Amino acid sequence: MTQVPKRLPLHPKHPERICWGCEQYCAAGDLRCGNGSDRAQHPAEIFGDDWLEQGLGPDAVAVPVGTGTPDR
């Protein structure tokens, strides 16, 4: 049986309460995975609520620096 990864909530109500660093989504005060000493922020906290419109969604393609073309 194949496990499907959890989907990242696009606009969570209280993103500051959760660590977004792995698929466990631990509470901010209970970092079980050892993914550092501080919680990983949700993209909406870093880039703002319009982070999907900025091309930062799950389907975004990496563009190598200096080439101007997607790396596929």
One Martini backbone bead per residue (centre of mass of N, CA, C, O) as a GRO file, in nm:
protein
   72
    1MET     BB    1   0.096   0.037   0.024
    2THR     BB    2   0.051   0.370  -0.054
    3GLN     BB    3   0.156   0.675   0.056
    4VAL     BB    4   0.008   0.983   0.088
    5PRO     BB    5   0.078   1.289   0.102
    6LYS     BB    6   0.025   1.559   0.261
    7ARG     BB    7  -0.150   1.841   0.234
    8LEU     BB    8  -0.113   2.172   0.201
    9PRO     BB    9  -0.243   2.425   0.343
   10LEU     BB   10  -0.316   2.730   0.197
   11HIS     BB   11  -0.520   2.874   0.444
   12PRO     BB   12  -0.458   2.891   0.746
   13LYS     BB   13  -0.571   3.026   1.039
   14HIS     BB   14  -0.303   2.914   1.236
   15PRO     BB   15   0.020   2.886   1.145
   16GLU     BB   16   0.174   2.945   1.427
   17ARG     BB   17   0.088   2.648   1.563
   18ILE     BB   18   0.275   2.518   1.332
   19CYS     BB   19   0.487   2.286   1.191
   20TRP     BB   20   0.607   2.274   0.831
   21GLY     BB   21   0.872   2.072   0.792
   22CYS     BB   22   0.667   1.828   0.781
   23GLU     BB   23   0.416   1.565   0.793
   24GLN     BB   24   0.338   1.604   1.111
   25TYR     BB   25   0.242   1.876   1.220
   26CYS     BB   26   0.342   2.012   1.471
   27ALA     BB   27   0.344   2.166   1.739
   28ALA     BB   28   0.525   2.440   1.830
   29GLY     BB   29   0.588   2.294   2.132
   30ASP     BB   30   0.620   1.991   1.959
   31LEU     BB   31   0.913   1.882   1.825
   32ARG     BB   32   0.955   1.555   1.706
   33CYS     BB   33   1.166   1.545   1.447
   34GLY     BB   34   1.421   1.745   1.468
   35ASN     BB   35   1.386   2.018   1.269
   36GLY     BB   36   1.512   2.175   1.482
   37SER     BB   37   1.455   2.455   1.715
   38ASP     BB   38   1.248   2.559   1.503
   39ARG     BB   39   0.990   2.643   1.328
   40ALA     BB   40   0.831   2.608   1.034
   41GLN     BB   41   0.703   2.808   0.802
   42HIS     BB   42   0.456   2.920   0.629
   43PRO     BB   43   0.429   3.069   0.326
   44ALA     BB   44   0.225   3.292   0.427
   45GLU     BB   45   0.427   3.409   0.643
   46ILE     BB   46   0.655   3.491   0.434
   47PHE     BB   47   0.480   3.593   0.150
   48GLY     BB   48   0.184   3.577   0.200
   49ASP     BB   49  -0.144   3.525   0.090
   50ASP     BB   50  -0.024   3.540  -0.231
   51TRP     BB   51   0.178   3.294  -0.284
   52LEU     BB   52   0.044   3.151  -0.534
   53GLU     BB   53   0.059   3.403  -0.735
   54GLN     BB   54   0.395   3.393  -0.721
   55GLY     BB   55   0.485   3.088  -0.792
   56LEU     BB   56   0.485   2.892  -0.500
   57GLY     BB   57   0.365   2.639  -0.566
   58PRO     BB   58   0.364   2.292  -0.627
   59ASP     BB   59   0.408   2.366  -0.960
   60ALA     BB   60   0.670   2.485  -0.950
   61VAL     BB   61   0.954   2.601  -1.136
   62ALA     BB   62   1.281   2.583  -1.169
   63VAL     BB   63   1.520   2.854  -1.218
   64PRO     BB   64   1.807   2.908  -1.335
   65VAL     BB   65   2.058   3.110  -1.302
   66GLY     BB   66   2.077   3.304  -1.609
   67THR     BB   67   1.861   3.158  -1.821
   68GLY     BB   68   1.521   3.189  -1.813
   69THR     BB   69   1.470   2.875  -1.785
   70PRO     BB   70   1.340   2.593  -1.722
   71ASP     BB   71   1.416   2.302  -1.515
   72ARG     BB   72   1.349   1.980  -1.693
   0.00000   0.00000   0.00000
